[in-house]
Amino acid sequence: MSEKQLSFDEAMSRLQEVVNQLDNSDLSLEDSISLFEEGLRLSSQCNKQLKEFEEKIESITDEYQVKEDLNHESTD
């Protein structure tokens, strides 16, 4: 798999493929380790992207809340 940044969905899909290969194949030890390493990289990438998504949602929510608070203050 290339080192380019995959989208979250692409990375999750590839991670599922890796898990399936590890579960359902008679792989050599070298191939298993290689797939395991790829799986760890993909998992790390997905966790990083999820954290970024959470931060974005918090930012949007905070911004919306500030606007709502300002609207309530102006109508009081």
ABEGO torsion letter per residue (X at the ends): XBABBBBAAAAAAAAAAAAAAAAABBBBAAAAAAAAAAAAAAAAAAAAAAAAAAAAAAAAAAAAAAAAAAAAAAAX
